[in-house]
């Protein structure tokens, strides 16, 4: 007895019906448009942050303190970016998911988790940028090699530590029954 995955997939898709297939297609096509608009919105938000001059003014106030300046300017940029993209993130990650039946999470809970993940991202992102800027100042011409190594180490640590330390803040993990 052999199993034909192509035939099984076709049988499953045929069993869904035209309404479910149209909904799935709309969700997928919409996801492609969201990727494009997300890039454009990120570029616009970055432009707005740079044009506002807030990071420059903060850096000028912290002149002579490069470590503090790198950390605080990075944190400011990440915070502003998170706040300015909040309406877009609400649409893409909450309201759209709710419309397609992909979440039953209440809005207040979603906003709380957004705030927690934003806080973690700002803290870890600012520490990462601090490391990058420190390497740029100290390593001379070969800063890019050391920075590449830092990126590799940080990605490895996040892949190892994320599921153990960060993800349990957002989900209750329980063992499957036997």
C-alpha positions as CSV (number, residue, x, y, z in Angstrom):
1,X,0.0,0.0,0.0
2,X,1.5,3.3,-1.1
3,X,0.6,6.8,0.0
4,X,0.4,9.5,-2.7
5,X,0.9,12.9,-1.1
6,X,-0.2,14.7,-4.2
7,X,-3.5,12.9,-4.4
8,X,-4.1,13.3,-0.7
9,X,-3.4,17.0,-0.9
10,X,-5.7,17.4,-3.9
11,X,-8.5,15.5,-2.1
12,X,-8.1,17.7,1.0
13,X,-8.2,20.9,-1.0
14,X,-11.2,19.7,-3.0
15,X,-13.0,19.0,0.3
16,X,-12.6,22.6,1.6
17,X,-15.1,24.1,-0.8
18,X,-14.9,27.3,-2.9
19,X,-15.6,29.7,0.0
20,X,-12.7,28.5,2.1
21,X,-10.4,28.4,-0.9
22,X,-11.3,32.0,-1.8
23,X,-10.7,33.1,1.8
24,X,-7.3,31.3,1.9
25,X,-6.4,33.0,-1.4
26,X,-7.4,36.4,-0.2
27,X,-5.4,35.9,3.0
28,X,-2.3,34.8,1.0
29,X,-2.5,37.6,-1.5
30,X,-3.1,40.1,1.2
31,X,0.0,38.8,3.0
32,X,2.0,39.6,-0.1
33,X,0.7,43.1,-0.2
34,X,1.4,43.5,3.6
35,X,5.0,42.6,3.0
36,X,5.3,45.4,0.4
37,X,3.5,48.0,2.4
38,X,5.5,47.0,5.5
39,X,8.7,47.8,3.8
40,X,7.3,51.2,2.6
41,X,6.0,52.0,6.0
42,X,9.3,51.1,7.7
43,X,11.1,53.3,5.2
44,X,8.7,56.2,5.9
45,X,9.0,55.8,9.7
46,X,12.8,55.7,9.5
47,X,12.7,58.8,7.4
48,X,10.4,60.6,9.9
49,X,12.7,59.7,12.8
50,X,15.8,60.9,11.0
51,X,14.1,64.1,9.8
52,X,12.8,64.9,13.3
53,X,16.4,65.2,14.5
54,X,15.6,63.7,17.9
55,X,18.4,61.1,17.8
56,X,20.9,63.8,16.8
57,X,19.8,66.1,19.6
58,X,20.0,63.3,22.1
59,X,23.5,62.4,20.9
60,X,24.6,66.0,21.1
61,X,23.4,66.2,24.8
62,X,25.4,63.0,25.5
63,X,28.6,64.2,23.8
64,X,31.7,62.7,25.6
65,X,29.8,59.7,26.8
66,X,29.8,57.4,23.7
67,X,28.6,54.2,25.5
68,X,25.6,56.0,27.1
69,X,24.9,57.8,23.8
70,X,25.0,54.6,21.7
71,X,22.6,52.8,24.1
72,X,20.2,55.7,24.5
73,X,20.0,56.8,20.9
74,X,19.5,53.2,19.8
75,X,16.8,52.7,22.4
76,X,15.1,56.0,21.3
77,X,15.1,55.0,17.7
78,X,13.7,51.6,18.4
79,X,11.0,53.1,20.7
80,X,9.9,55.7,18.2
81,X,9.8,53.1,15.4
82,X,7.7,50.8,17.5
83,X,5.3,53.6,18.5
84,X,5.0,55.0,14.9
85,X,4.3,51.6,13.4
86,X,1.8,50.6,16.1
87,X,-1.3,51.4,13.9
88,X,0.1,49.3,11.1
89,X,1.1,46.5,13.5
90,X,-2.3,46.6,15.0
91,X,-3.9,46.1,11.6
92,X,-1.6,43.4,10.4
93,X,-1.1,41.4,13.6
94,X,-4.4,41.8,15.3
95,X,-7.3,43.1,13.3
96,X,-6.5,41.2,10.1
97,X,-5.8,38.0,12.1
98,X,-9.1,38.5,13.9
99,X,-11.0,39.0,10.6
100,X,-9.6,35.7,9.2
101,X,-10.3,33.8,12.4
102,X,-6.6,33.3,13.2
103,X,-6.8,34.6,16.8
104,X,-9.2,34.8,19.6
105,X,-7.0,36.9,21.8
106,X,-8.6,40.0,23.4
107,X,-7.2,43.4,22.2
108,X,-6.0,44.3,25.8
109,X,-4.1,41.1,26.0
110,X,-2.5,41.6,22.6
111,X,-1.5,45.2,23.5
112,X,0.0,44.0,26.8
113,X,2.1,41.4,24.9
114,X,3.0,44.0,22.3
115,X,4.3,46.3,25.1
116,X,6.3,43.5,26.7
117,X,7.8,42.3,23.4
118,X,8.6,46.0,22.6
119,X,10.3,46.5,25.9
120,X,12.4,43.3,25.4
121,X,13.2,44.3,21.8
122,X,14.2,47.8,22.8
123,X,16.5,46.6,25.6
124,X,18.2,43.8,23.6
125,X,18.3,45.9,20.4
126,X,20.0,48.8,22.2
127,X,22.5,46.5,23.8
128,X,23.2,45.0,20.4
129,X,23.7,48.4,18.8
130,X,25.9,49.4,21.8
131,X,28.1,46.4,21.0
132,X,28.2,47.2,17.3
133,X,29.2,50.9,17.9
134,X,31.8,49.9,20.5
135,X,33.4,47.5,17.9
136,X,33.3,50.3,15.3
137,X,35.1,52.6,17.6
138,X,37.7,50.1,19.0
139,X,38.5,47.7,16.1
140,X,39.7,50.2,13.5
141,X,39.7,49.1,9.9
142,X,38.6,45.6,10.7
143,X,35.5,46.6,12.6
144,X,33.2,44.9,10.1
145,X,34.8,41.5,10.8
146,X,34.3,41.8,14.5
147,X,30.8,43.1,14.0
148,X,30.0,40.2,11.8
149,X,31.2,37.9,14.6
150,X,29.0,39.7,17.1
151,X,26.0,39.3,14.8
152,X,26.7,35.6,14.5
153,X,27.0,35.2,18.3
154,X,23.9,37.3,19.0
155,X,21.8,35.3,16.5
156,X,23.1,32.0,18.0
157,X,22.3,33.2,21.5
158,X,18.8,34.3,20.5
159,X,18.1,31.0,18.8
160,X,19.2,29.2,21.9
161,X,17.9,31.5,24.7
162,X,14.7,32.8,23.0
163,X,12.6,29.6,23.4
164,X,13.8,29.1,26.9
165,X,13.7,32.6,28.4
166,X,11.6,34.8,26.2
167,X,8.8,32.7,24.7
168,X,7.6,31.5,28.1
169,X,6.7,35.1,28.9
170,X,4.0,34.9,26.2
171,X,2.8,31.3,26.2
172,X,2.1,28.6,28.8
173,X,3.9,25.5,27.7
174,X,2.6,22.2,28.9
175,X,3.7,18.7,28.1
176,X,1.5,16.7,25.7
177,X,-0.4,13.9,27.3
178,X,1.0,10.4,26.6
